[in-house]
Amino acid sequence: MLARPIRSSLWAAALVLSWQGPVTAQDKPGGAAGSPAAARAPGLPGVALASLQEAYRRDESGLVAQDELDPLIHPDGGGACASAACVDLMQALRVMAGLAPHPNPHKAALAAFKAQPDLLAGRVSNEQVERLLRFYQAHLGHARIGIDVLSAPNSGYRTHTPTWDEAAGPDLGVAPRRAKVLSYTVSDSTGKVHGRHFVLMKGQADGKIEVVDPAKPGGDRQYVPDFKAGDKGTRSRLFLNNPAGIPRTGGLVYEVNTVFTVALLDEKGAAERPAGAANSVEHITRKLDETARALKGTDEFLDPRAWRKKTAAFGLPGLDLPVEYGGSAWPATKMVEVFKRAGEHNLNFRDVVGGAHVRPLLKSADKEVLDIVRQVARGDGYIAIAITEPDAGSDIPAIKSTAKKVPGGYVLNGTKRFNARLNQATHVVIFTQGTTGERGKLSAFVTPIDAPGITIERFKAHGLTGNSYGGMSFKDLMIPEGRLLGKDGQGMHIFFEHFLYWRLMQAAAALGTGENALDQMADRIKSRHAFGGPIGRFTHLQQPLGQYKTELRMAYALAREAAERIDRGDYGTETRALICGIKAEGVEIALRAVDAATRAYGGEGYSDRVDLGDRLRDLNGLRIADGTTDVMRMEVVRQTFGPEFWEMAIEPKEKK
Ligand SMILES: Cc1cc2nc3c(=O)[nH]c(=O)nc-3n(C[C@H](O)[C@H](O)[C@H](O)COP(=O)(O)OP(=O)(O)OC[C@H]3O[C@@H](n4cnc5c(N)ncnc54)[C@H](O)[C@@H]3O)c2cc1C
């Protein structure tokens, strides 16, 4: 991804001057995935890459070379090294997982560009690389991956990742079922930065590391790691030098900025998960059922904090959080199933599964902020999110809360209203205008809920009563520098990404609530007699069972499709339309199903002898919370039929 003007000369220099030594015995398998070497240790990245390189040298299959993708990248965007490195890593992961190499990796790379068109602009961020790696998850069969992104303390590419320990430096070791991609910054002798490049780690021996460079994937390159001290340790910076006797022209300097570690986490890799967090949906939903049964009739039944504490032992609060923070890194495809089961019990349980509103904190590199993620994973922390204000809800960019930059952090002022969880939460994520005040450039911060300057108010809500409902004002609330999530002005980006996932999970929970209501309705119309027979003989009471069951199933099929897209890292237009549509229609279908069931229960349905009245009120809340049905439908139109529909609705107001 180096700037184009220098790229060709740089590569030329690299090709001539980089060490092109012989492959070692370890890395010299006899063929591709089915080779004798791969059969001996197919899980080692070096062996997997060597087998792919052999196929590439034979007939240019197996791996994608960077220059094959370069013409697709915007001329000002540098090269396609990140995209080529990621698709080549996908191939290595396939071999490591015991699969045959993808027969057409170029097609997979093109599909990635279609799903994530921002890659075509070049100069990808760490976040984009991570997303791209998640996209390739779909090509790994049943194998699941966990991704760990570790940045150099001085890296300009750091977005939301932890930095390496400056005393120890980054771990460059490879291990079975665990591959690494290194990104290094290329600068010249004057210190001018030309861009960054990505290579795949093959192994290390004799003080050298061996890598596969997507610029020329058929051969190996060797580098000598050279650590330099910083303020906090002797291994703060890591440079990659050529081996002795192999000069590098132009005095080009390679400094590692990021280490991406991708581990295969399928059933065989379950040991990487925290103890007790078993890996199957069946196990987790069975434990969830047991907890619901145990708490039924107690004060703790709807209490999200009590749930989180009790269920941490089997991993429920950390299911969708990264492994390095105590979670299980479950993909969205598994999470929708757990949310649906939670909703079958009670829609309030939408708040007991997974990290919920702690997920935006993963945008931070701050150790204290990431420690809050750990608190949530172990069932201690619980996060509220405050966006809506007295005068702005659907129109999020119109919020009035402010953030002012001061030495050491930010000072926040504002009022929030109609926010859930404030009385239960340990921390709250607050959205404000960014420090520039430019409309739409919001910022997001996290703070302890009891921070000086915060006053909480509470309203009685009609549903979803397991959590509080109310508002908060904050006056001269001091937020330390590290508690800004992402960058100043990136708040809308954080909002869209987080709420796309969250809306999908909420819709899955609503579908579960609808399914449960239909089961109750079926029991009722079989057993209730009127006018000399079961009321189920009135076919108008059977019709909703047939209609809504199918509509709920259709919505769930779409929810699974959307989850697959999220797991591929596809947050594009089609995914947005799909998820906003599922949030709208999933909740509306569930409402109709619960309404039909309530009526079938007659007077009893209006009493607390059955829970259907509560579920109706819960769903009425969810049709507003996390984006109203109307706004979600507008979003489907905007994403599917073009922005002019949104503009024609919004513009007249702005032209006044
Ligand atoms: C149970 C519950 C929990 C909630 N939890 C939280 C929380 O934790 N944090 C938080 O910040 N907020 C929370 N909210 C607030 C919620 O996000 C907002 O109420 C919601 O986004 C709507 O905003 P509003 O109330 O300002 O309504 P408005 O935006 O004023 O909308 C009023 C009506 O106008 C319609 N409307 C507005 N704009 C459009 C449009 N462009 N196209 C079509 N129709 C439109 C809406 O659909 C609605 O019917 C919660 C709400 C509920 C009910």
The ligand as a Tripos MOL2 file, in Angstrom:
@<TRIPOS>MOLECULE
LIG
   53    58     1     0     0
SMALL
NO_CHARGES

@<TRIPOS>ATOM
      1 C1        -37.6580    1.0280   25.6100 C.3       1 LIG1
      2 C2        -36.7860    2.0940   25.0780 C.ar      1 LIG1
      3 C3        -35.4300    2.0470   25.3420 C.ar      1 LIG1
      4 C4        -34.6160    3.0480   24.8860 C.ar      1 LIG1
      5 N1        -33.2890    3.0100   25.2050 N.ar      1 LIG1
      6 C5        -32.4830    4.0130   24.8330 C.ar      1 LIG1
      7 C6        -31.1370    4.0340   25.2500 C.ar      1 LIG1
      8 O1        -30.6720    3.1490   25.9390 O.2       1 LIG1
      9 N2        -30.3600    5.0680   24.8460 N.ar      1 LIG1
     10 C7        -30.8450    6.0770   24.0790 C.ar      1 LIG1
     11 O2        -30.0920    6.9870   23.7780 O.2       1 LIG1
     12 N3        -32.1210    6.0870   23.6690 N.ar      1 LIG1
     13 C8        -32.9530    5.0910   24.0320 C.ar      1 LIG1
     14 N4        -34.2650    5.0890   23.6550 N.ar      1 LIG1
     15 C9        -34.7560    6.1910   22.8690 C.3       1 LIG1
     16 C10       -35.0300    5.8220   21.4290 C.3       1 LIG1
     17 O3        -33.8370    5.5010   20.7630 O.3       1 LIG1
     18 C11       -35.7430    7.0020   20.7550 C.3       1 LIG1
     19 O4        -36.9300    7.2020   21.4600 O.3       1 LIG1
     20 C12       -36.0320    6.7570   19.3070 C.3       1 LIG1
     21 O5        -34.8280    6.7550   18.5650 O.3       1 LIG1
     22 C13       -36.9850    7.7860   18.7110 C.3       1 LIG1
     23 O6        -36.5730    9.0720   19.0060 O.3       1 LIG1
     24 P1        -37.6030   10.1290   19.6460 P.3       1 LIG1
     25 O7        -38.1860    9.5180   20.8740 O.co2     1 LIG1
     26 O8        -36.9010   11.4200   19.8080 O.co2     1 LIG1
     27 O9        -38.7410   10.2440   18.6100 O.3       1 LIG1
     28 P2        -38.7430   11.1850   17.3190 P.3       1 LIG1
     29 O10       -37.4500   11.0760   16.6250 O.co2     1 LIG1
     30 O11       -39.1750   12.5360   17.7290 O.co2     1 LIG1
     31 O12       -39.8460   10.4870   16.4510 O.3       1 LIG1
     32 C14       -41.2300   10.7080   16.7170 C.3       1 LIG1
     33 C15       -42.0320    9.9880   15.6410 C.3       1 LIG1
     34 O13       -41.6480   10.4950   14.3580 O.3       1 LIG1
     35 C16       -41.2180    9.4240   13.5060 C.3       1 LIG1
     36 N5        -40.0850    9.8790   12.6950 N.ar      1 LIG1
     37 C17       -39.0310   10.6480   13.0620 C.ar      1 LIG1
     38 N6        -38.1740   10.7780   12.0420 N.ar      1 LIG1
     39 C18       -38.6710   10.0870   11.0110 C.ar      1 LIG1
     40 C19       -38.2260    9.8220    9.6860 C.ar      1 LIG1
     41 N7        -37.0870   10.3170    9.1840 N.pl3     1 LIG1
     42 N8        -39.0050    9.0460    8.9100 N.ar      1 LIG1
     43 C20       -40.1740    8.5100    9.3670 C.ar      1 LIG1
     44 N9        -40.6300    8.7310   10.6230 N.ar      1 LIG1
     45 C21       -39.8990    9.4990   11.4200 C.ar      1 LIG1
     46 C22       -40.7760    8.3360   14.4790 C.3       1 LIG1
     47 O14       -40.8910    7.0420   13.8710 O.3       1 LIG1
     48 C23       -41.7400    8.5070   15.6370 C.3       1 LIG1
     49 O15       -42.9280    7.8060   15.3660 O.3       1 LIG1
     50 C24       -35.1330    4.1100   24.1050 C.ar      1 LIG1
     51 C25       -36.5020    4.1380   23.8130 C.ar      1 LIG1
     52 C26       -37.3130    3.1500   24.3010 C.ar      1 LIG1
     53 C27       -38.7780    3.2100   24.0070 C.3       1 LIG1
@<TRIPOS>BOND
     1     1     2 1
     2     2     3 ar
     3     2    52 ar
     4     3     4 ar
     5     4     5 ar
     6     4    50 ar
     7     5     6 ar
     8     6     7 ar
     9     6    13 1
    10     7     8 2
    11     7     9 ar
    12     9    10 ar
    13    10    11 2
    14    10    12 ar
    15    12    13 ar
    16    13    14 ar
    17    14    15 1
    18    14    50 ar
    19    15    16 1
    20    16    17 1
    21    16    18 1
    22    18    19 1
    23    18    20 1
    24    20    21 1
    25    20    22 1
    26    22    23 1
    27    23    24 1
    28    24    25 2
    29    24    26 1
    30    24    27 1
    31    27    28 1
    32    28    29 2
    33    28    30 1
    34    28    31 1
    35    31    32 1
    36    32    33 1
    37    33    34 1
    38    33    48 1
    39    34    35 1
    40    35    36 1
    41    35    46 1
    42    36    37 ar
    43    36    45 ar
    44    37    38 ar
    45    38    39 ar
    46    39    40 ar
    47    39    45 ar
    48    40    41 1
    49    40    42 ar
    50    42    43 ar
    51    43    44 ar
    52    44    45 ar
    53    46    47 1
    54    46    48 1
    55    48    49 1
    56    50    51 ar
    57    51    52 ar
    58    52    53 1
@<TRIPOS>SUBSTRUCTURE
     1 LIG1         1 GROUP 0 **** ****
